[in-house]
């Protein structure tokens, strides 16, 4: 199963909810916005290929500005 975590970082308001619920994948950057650990920038978003969604679905659900997305086998779950 292919899982891709997508982060629209420019939309991030720096609330830290993602890092609080999913610190294995998320941390706060020096600019006050969240960072998806190990992600690569593709166009205007950051993407990470993962073996499983892990806690990223919870991170996406906790984001008040909906800038985190989880895609499984090419289908966006959130």
DAQUI-V789946 format. One record per backbone hydrogen bond with DSSP energy under -1.0 kcal/mol. NH is the residue of the N-H (numbers start at 0). CO is the residue of the C=O. Records with the same first field share a line. If there is no record, write none. Layout:
# DAQUI-V789946
NH=CO / CO
This chain:
# DAQUI-V789946
2=49
3=70
4=47
5=68
6=45
7=66
8=6
10=7
11=8
19=15
20=16
21=17
24=21
25=21
26=34
28=32
31=28
34=26
36=24
38=35
39=46
41=44
44=41
45=6
46=39
47=4
49=2
55=52
58=54
59=55
60=56
61=57
68=5
70=3
71=74
72=1
74=71
76=69
77=69
